Amino acid sequence: MTQLAPHIFNGLTLGLLFALIALGFMLIVGVMEVINLAHGSLFALGAYFALTLIGMDPIADTGFGQWWLGLPLAPRYIAALMFAPVLAGGIGMLLELCLRRTYGKAPLYGLLLTFGAGIVIEEIIRLGWGTGEQYLQVPQAINGATFFLGSIYSKYKFFAAGFSVFAILGVWAFLEKTPYGAIIKAGAHDSEMVRALGYDLSKLRLLVFGFGAALAGLAGIVMVPIWGLRPHVGIDVVIPAFLIIALGGVGSFWGAVFASILVGLTVGVTGAYASAWSMMSMYVLLILVLGFRARGLFGRASALEN
């Protein structure tokens, strides 16, 4: 059990980080009924925005850049956590404006547009930040290793797990305890009823897409110190995000969270015994669950099942 504990911890951390990615994906799918294939690219873009905000590469030689780089890393990292997701959310809003021409048409149009947008964003990253591996600095307080219960753990993974829990609860509180969250939930249930009640459906979709993109960007900032930062890192996360939504049930908040943790633990524990199968195990899990419950763990029954 002592040997298995680090793998369980790594899997739990991975699952909580997956939940951050999947929640933004779930909101966009639930409210807009659009599978955003650019979600992974927005994840990567948030991390690259943070890289620039921490290092201020384009203006490092200016007076402001030198002053900014003279500050300790901690406040620069906190600023990146605050503002990089906002920038990613802004890019998401621009993408939603482009998507509006596909509303009311076959879903394939939106799918192809977001797929193309993801490729464009990835190429912009290559042009702006280069093609090589980058390293996102983290403050010394959350860097390095620590001993816990007789094993060595990464301090950053403790931070990533705790921050993910805090962010997930924050999203839940926003959706459950604020009038804006109530409108978003109503839009996911019946968007036309929201329009009939006098709410601007176009503005709702714009804000939801931006919010989902911001969550993707936030997940990118927290996750890339573990996964590494490269232009195509978004490809590594968009497929697990889609898998988690299907596993947890489309439109279910806690379904996405539970499925994310289940996937993370499955990958972590499998890695302890058969590392070559660690990532494959999540797909095996999906097949097993959907084979018995096609709507996912927390998905609602459709009219066809009655």
MODALIN-V317238 format. One record per residue. N is the residue number from 0. RES is the residue in one letter. PSI is psi as a letter, one per 30 degrees, with the letter a starting at -180 (999 if undefined). OMEGA is omega as a letter, one per 30 degrees, with the letter a starting at -180 (NA if undefined). D_FIRST is the distance of its C-alpha to the first C-alpha in Angstrom with 2 decimals. Layout:
BEGIN
N/RES/PSI/OMEGA/D_FIRST + N/RES/PSI/OMEGA/D_FIRST
END
This chain:
BEGIN
0/M/e/l/0.00 + 1/T/e/l/3.80 + 2/Q/f/a/5.37 + 3/L/f/a/4.91 + 4/A/e/l/6.02 + 5/P/e/l/9.36 + 6/H/e/l/10.07 + 7/I/e/l/9.79 + 8/F/e/l/11.98 + 9/N/e/l/14.26 + 10/G/e/l/14.69 + 11/L/e/l/15.57 + 12/T/e/l/17.98 + 13/L/e/l/19.48 + 14/G/e/l/20.00 + 15/L/e/l/21.78 + 16/L/e/l/23.93 + 17/F/e/a/24.75 + 18/A/e/l/25.87 + 19/L/e/l/28.39 + 20/I/e/a/29.83 + 21/A/e/a/29.94 + 22/L/e/l/31.64 + 23/G/e/l/34.60 + 24/F/e/a/34.84 + 25/M/e/a/34.73 + 26/L/e/a/37.51 + 27/I/e/l/39.78 + 28/V/e/a/39.27 + 29/G/e/a/39.69 + 30/V/e/a/42.81 + 31/M/f/a/44.52 + 32/E/h/l/43.31 + 33/V/k/l/42.97 + 34/I/j/a/40.10 + 35/N/j/l/40.04 + 36/L/f/l/39.19 + 37/A/g/a/39.93 + 38/H/e/l/36.94 + 39/G/e/l/34.90 + 40/S/e/l/37.89 + 41/L/e/l/38.18 + 42/F/e/a/34.52 + 43/A/e/a/35.46 + 44/L/e/l/38.73 + 45/G/e/l/37.14 + 46/A/e/l/35.09 + 47/Y/e/l/38.28 + 48/F/e/l/40.27 + 49/A/e/l/37.75 + 50/L/e/l/38.11 + 51/T/e/a/41.85 + 52/L/e/l/41.73 + 53/I/e/a/39.59 + 54/G/f/a/41.69 + 55/M/h/a/44.95 + 56/D/e/a/45.81 + 57/P/f/a/49.03 + 58/I/g/a/50.63 + 59/A/f/a/48.99 + 60/D/f/l/52.43 + 61/T/l/l/54.13 + 62/G/e/l/54.59 + 63/F/e/a/52.11 + 64/G/e/l/49.55 + 65/Q/e/l/49.92 + 66/W/e/a/49.63 + 67/W/e/l/46.52 + 68/L/f/l/44.80 + 69/G/f/l/45.81 + 70/L/l/l/43.58 + 71/P/l/a/40.04 + 72/L/e/a/37.35 + 73/A/e/l/35.79 + 74/P/e/l/38.85 + 75/R/e/l/39.35 + 76/Y/e/l/35.78 + 77/I/e/l/36.28 + 78/A/e/l/39.60 + 79/A/e/l/38.00 + 80/L/e/a/35.45 + 81/M/e/a/38.47 + 82/F/f/l/41.09 + 83/A/e/l/39.51 + 84/P/e/l/38.30 + 85/V/e/l/41.84 + 86/L/e/l/43.29 + 87/A/e/l/41.01 + 88/G/e/l/42.08 + 89/G/e/l/45.68 + 90/I/e/l/45.28 + 91/G/e/l/43.76 + 92/M/e/l/46.86 + 93/L/e/l/49.12 + 94/L/e/l/47.31 + 95/E/e/l/47.84 + 96/L/e/l/51.54 + 97/C/e/a/51.70 + 98/L/f/a/49.93 + 99/R/f/l/52.61 + 100/R/f/a/54.95 + 101/T/f/a/52.50 + 102/Y/k/a/52.24 + 103/G/f/l/53.91 + 104/K/a/l/53.73 + 105/A/k/a/51.48 + 106/P/f/a/47.76 + 107/L/e/a/47.96 + 108/Y/e/l/50.03 + 109/G/e/l/47.38 + 110/L/e/a/44.69 + 111/L/e/a/46.80 + 112/L/e/l/47.79 + 113/T/e/l/44.24 + 114/F/e/l/43.31 + 115/G/e/l/46.29 + 116/A/e/l/45.53 + 117/G/e/l/42.03 + 118/I/e/l/43.62 + 119/V/e/l/46.23 + 120/I/e/l/43.73 + 121/E/e/l/41.72 + 122/E/e/l/44.98 + 123/I/e/l/45.99 + 124/I/e/l/42.75 + 125/R/e/a/43.58 + 126/L/e/a/47.10 + 127/G/e/a/46.23 + 128/W/f/l/43.15 + 129/G/l/a/43.23 + 130/T/f/a/41.19 + 131/G/l/l/38.82 + 132/E/k/l/35.32 + 133/Q/l/l/35.48 + 134/Y/k/l/33.26 + 135/L/j/a/33.05 + 136/Q/k/l/32.99 + 137/V/l/a/30.88 + 138/P/l/a/31.70 + 139/Q/f/a/30.40 + 140/A/f/a/28.80 + 141/I/g/l/26.17 + 142/N/l/l/26.02 + 143/G/a/a/23.98 + 144/A/l/l/20.54 + 145/T/l/l/19.00 + 146/F/k/l/16.35 + 147/F/k/l/13.99 + 148/L/h/l/11.42 + 149/G/g/l/11.63 + 150/S/l/l/11.40 + 151/I/k/l/14.52 + 152/Y/l/l/15.38 + 153/S/k/l/18.74 + 154/K/e/a/20.93 + 155/Y/e/l/22.74 + 156/K/e/l/19.84 + 157/F/e/l/19.62 + 158/F/e/a/23.36 + 159/A/e/l/23.31 + 160/A/e/l/20.92 + 161/G/e/l/23.02 + 162/F/e/l/26.26 + 163/S/e/l/25.40 + 164/V/e/l/24.75 + 165/F/e/a/28.04 + 166/A/e/l/29.91 + 167/I/e/l/28.74 + 168/L/e/l/29.86 + 169/G/e/l/33.04 + 170/V/e/l/33.87 + 171/W/e/l/33.27 + 172/A/e/l/35.55 + 173/F/e/a/38.15 + 174/L/e/a/38.25 + 175/E/f/a/38.24 + 176/K/f/a/40.20 + 177/T/l/l/42.91 + 178/P/e/l/45.98 + 179/Y/e/l/45.18 + 180/G/e/l/41.82 + 181/A/e/l/43.68 + 182/I/e/l/46.06 + 183/I/e/l/43.28 + 184/K/e/l/41.66 + 185/A/e/l/45.13 + 186/G/e/l/45.74 + 187/A/e/a/42.64 + 188/H/e/a/43.92 + 189/D/j/a/47.62 + 190/S/e/a/48.96 + 191/E/e/l/52.55 + 192/M/e/l/52.46 + 193/V/e/l/51.41 + 194/R/e/a/54.44 + 195/A/f/l/56.66 + 196/L/g/l/55.65 + 197/G/g/l/57.06 + 198/Y/k/a/54.02 + 199/D/j/a/54.30 + 200/L/e/l/51.98 + 201/S/e/l/52.47 + 202/K/e/l/51.34 + 203/L/e/l/48.33 + 204/R/e/l/47.24 + 205/L/e/a/47.86 + 206/L/e/l/45.75 + 207/V/e/l/42.87 + 208/F/e/l/42.80 + 209/G/e/l/42.93 + 210/F/e/l/40.15 + 211/G/e/l/37.91 + 212/A/e/l/38.77 + 213/A/e/l/38.05 + 214/L/e/l/34.54 + 215/A/e/l/34.05 + 216/G/e/l/35.40 + 217/L/e/l/33.17 + 218/A/e/l/30.06 + 219/G/e/a/31.41 + 220/I/e/a/31.80 + 221/V/f/a/28.26 + 222/M/e/a/26.61 + 223/V/f/l/28.63 + 224/P/f/l/27.29 + 225/I/e/a/24.02 + 226/W/f/a/25.76 + 227/G/l/a/28.93 + 228/L/j/l/32.48 + 229/R/l/a/34.91 + 230/P/e/a/37.68 + 231/H/g/a/35.96 + 232/V/f/l/32.59 + 233/G/e/l/33.72 + 234/I/e/a/33.62 + 235/D/f/a/29.86 + 236/V/f/a/29.45 + 237/V/e/l/32.33 + 238/I/e/l/31.04 + 239/P/e/l/27.60 + 240/A/e/l/29.63 + 241/F/e/l/31.90 + 242/L/e/a/29.08 + 243/I/e/l/27.43 + 244/I/e/l/30.84 + 245/A/e/a/31.39 + 246/L/e/a/27.98 + 247/G/f/a/28.27 + 248/G/k/a/32.01 + 249/V/k/l/34.92 + 250/G/f/a/35.98 + 251/S/j/a/33.00 + 252/F/e/a/31.61 + 253/W/f/l/28.48 + 254/G/e/l/28.19 + 255/A/e/a/27.96 + 256/V/e/a/25.37 + 257/F/e/l/23.15 + 258/A/e/l/23.64 + 259/S/e/l/22.84 + 260/I/e/l/19.45 + 261/L/e/l/18.79 + 262/V/e/a/19.99 + 263/G/e/l/17.97 + 264/L/e/l/14.63 + 265/T/e/l/15.87 + 266/V/e/a/16.83 + 267/G/e/a/13.67 + 268/V/e/l/11.32 + 269/T/e/l/14.20 + 270/G/f/l/14.50 + 271/A/f/a/11.18 + 272/Y/e/a/12.76 + 273/A/i/a/16.44 + 274/S/e/a/17.54 + 275/A/f/a/21.12 + 276/W/g/a/20.47 + 277/S/e/a/18.63 + 278/M/e/l/21.89 + 279/M/f/a/23.37 + 280/S/e/a/20.67 + 281/M/e/l/22.27 + 282/Y/e/l/25.57 + 283/V/e/l/24.22 + 284/L/e/l/22.81 + 285/L/e/a/26.30 + 286/I/e/a/28.06 + 287/L/e/a/26.07 + 288/V/e/a/26.64 + 289/L/f/l/30.26 + 290/G/f/l/31.02 + 291/F/f/a/30.59 + 292/R/j/a/31.60 + 293/A/f/a/33.91 + 294/R/g/a/34.34 + 295/G/l/a/30.63 + 296/L/e/a/28.27 + 297/F/g/a/30.53 + 298/G/k/l/33.76 + 299/R/k/l/36.95 + 300/A/k/l/38.87 + 301/S/l/l/41.88 + 302/A/f/a/45.34 + 303/L/f/a/44.93 + 304/E/f/a/42.30 + 305/N/999/NA/44.67
END
